Amino acid sequence: MTTEPPGLPDGPFTGRDAFRQCVRAALATAAGQGWGELLLADASFADWPLGEREVVQSLHDWARTGRRFTLLAVDFDDLVRRQPRFVQWRRQWDHLITCRRATTRDPLALPSALWSPAWVLQRHDPVRSSGVCDAQPVRRLALREALDEWLQSRSSPAFPATVLGL
């Protein structure tokens, strides 16, 4: 038996609405409990509610010195186009955020997941938005190891906070 942080879903989920609610709950809990690190991975973040006012407020409440936030995606264009509140938050908190572009020909190869030291969410089928979320140490470790491989050897820096040019 595992102990989930209060207010967080535990077990399988199916559908975009359920997935988005899990993300909202996770980010609100991260802010409330002061999780030190967040790692979000997805091909494009098209289905994620990152641009919603309440989600950006949770991220703002979470952001403090010493925290780390990592985004890993195949493509950040959808995020930039569809979620301007998140992009603005990203600019403000650039010093806490690392963004990496995954190098893969198959966007579905990249895990669609939210990892934290206390709880994880992983979509096993991003097309149908079905997956599982829980606080099991074994699942947290396995997901972190998979994401670390992408971060260390299968990605490169991307999505700068500002674009400098002439």
GUSELUM-200700 format. One record per residue (C-alpha): residue number from 1; x, y, z. Coordinates in steps of 0.5 Angstrom, whole numbers, plus 500, padded with zeros to 3 digits. Example, Ala and Ser with C-alpha at 12.3 -4.5 7.8 and 13.67 -1.06 7.14 Angstrom:
<pts>
{1; {525; 491; 516}}
{2; {527; 498; 514}}
</pts>
This chain:
<pts>
{1; {500; 500; 500}}
{2; {502; 507; 498}}
{3; {501; 514; 501}}
{4; {499; 519; 496}}
{5; {499; 526; 498}}
{6; {493; 529; 500}}
{7; {488; 531; 494}}
{8; {492; 527; 489}}
{9; {489; 521; 485}}
{10; {491; 514; 485}}
{11; {490; 509; 480}}
{12; {488; 509; 473}}
{13; {485; 515; 469}}
{14; {482; 515; 462}}
{15; {480; 521; 458}}
{16; {482; 528; 457}}
{17; {478; 531; 462}}
{18; {481; 526; 467}}
{19; {488; 527; 465}}
{20; {487; 535; 465}}
{21; {484; 534; 472}}
{22; {490; 530; 475}}
{23; {495; 535; 472}}
{24; {491; 541; 475}}
{25; {491; 537; 482}}
{26; {498; 535; 482}}
{27; {501; 542; 480}}
{28; {496; 545; 486}}
{29; {499; 540; 491}}
{30; {506; 541; 488}}
{31; {505; 549; 490}}
{32; {501; 547; 497}}
{33; {507; 542; 499}}
{34; {513; 545; 496}}
{35; {515; 540; 492}}
{36; {522; 541; 490}}
{37; {522; 539; 483}}
{38; {518; 538; 477}}
{39; {519; 534; 471}}
{40; {514; 534; 465}}
{41; {515; 530; 459}}
{42; {510; 530; 453}}
{43; {511; 530; 445}}
{44; {508; 537; 445}}
{45; {504; 538; 451}}
{46; {497; 540; 446}}
{47; {493; 536; 451}}
{48; {496; 539; 458}}
{49; {492; 545; 461}}
{50; {498; 549; 462}}
{51; {495; 555; 460}}
{52; {489; 555; 464}}
{53; {489; 561; 469}}
{54; {489; 556; 476}}
{55; {495; 552; 473}}
{56; {499; 558; 472}}
{57; {497; 561; 479}}
{58; {499; 554; 482}}
{59; {506; 554; 478}}
{60; {507; 561; 480}}
{61; {505; 559; 488}}
{62; {510; 553; 487}}
{63; {516; 557; 484}}
{64; {521; 559; 489}}
{65; {529; 559; 489}}
{66; {532; 552; 489}}
{67; {526; 549; 486}}
{68; {527; 546; 479}}
{69; {522; 545; 473}}
{70; {524; 541; 467}}
{71; {520; 541; 460}}
{72; {522; 535; 455}}
{73; {518; 535; 449}}
{74; {519; 533; 441}}
{75; {516; 540; 439}}
{76; {514; 546; 443}}
{77; {510; 550; 438}}
{78; {504; 548; 440}}
{79; {505; 550; 447}}
{80; {508; 557; 445}}
{81; {501; 558; 440}}
{82; {496; 555; 445}}
{83; {498; 557; 452}}
{84; {501; 564; 452}}
{85; {500; 564; 460}}
{86; {504; 559; 461}}
{87; {509; 562; 456}}
{88; {509; 568; 460}}
{89; {510; 565; 467}}
{90; {516; 561; 463}}
{91; {519; 567; 462}}
{92; {518; 570; 469}}
{93; {521; 564; 472}}
{94; {527; 562; 467}}
{95; {532; 561; 472}}
{96; {528; 555; 475}}
{97; {526; 552; 468}}
{98; {530; 547; 464}}
{99; {527; 546; 457}}
{100; {530; 540; 452}}
{101; {528; 538; 445}}
{102; {527; 530; 445}}
{103; {531; 527; 439}}
{104; {526; 522; 436}}
{105; {522; 521; 429}}
{106; {517; 518; 433}}
{107; {513; 523; 438}}
{108; {510; 517; 442}}
{109; {516; 514; 444}}
{110; {517; 520; 449}}
{111; {514; 518; 455}}
{112; {508; 523; 457}}
{113; {509; 524; 464}}
{114; {509; 528; 470}}
{115; {514; 526; 475}}
{116; {515; 529; 482}}
{117; {519; 526; 488}}
{118; {512; 525; 491}}
{119; {508; 523; 486}}
{120; {507; 521; 478}}
{121; {503; 521; 473}}
{122; {504; 517; 466}}
{123; {500; 517; 460}}
{124; {501; 510; 457}}
{125; {496; 512; 451}}
{126; {497; 519; 450}}
{127; {492; 518; 444}}
{128; {486; 516; 448}}
{129; {489; 520; 455}}
{130; {489; 513; 459}}
{131; {494; 512; 464}}
{132; {496; 511; 471}}
{133; {498; 516; 477}}
{134; {500; 514; 484}}
{135; {506; 515; 489}}
{136; {509; 508; 489}}
{137; {517; 509; 490}}
{138; {518; 503; 484}}
{139; {514; 507; 479}}
{140; {517; 514; 481}}
{141; {524; 511; 480}}
{142; {523; 507; 474}}
{143; {519; 513; 471}}
{144; {525; 518; 473}}
{145; {530; 513; 470}}
{146; {527; 513; 463}}
{147; {526; 521; 463}}
{148; {533; 521; 465}}
{149; {536; 517; 459}}
{150; {532; 522; 455}}
{151; {535; 528; 458}}
{152; {542; 526; 458}}
{153; {543; 522; 452}}
{154; {537; 524; 447}}
{155; {535; 531; 448}}
{156; {538; 538; 447}}
{157; {537; 545; 450}}
{158; {530; 548; 447}}
{159; {525; 553; 448}}
{160; {529; 559; 450}}
{161; {525; 564; 454}}
{162; {527; 570; 450}}
{163; {529; 570; 443}}
{164; {535; 575; 441}}
{165; {536; 577; 434}}
{166; {538; 583; 430}}
</pts>
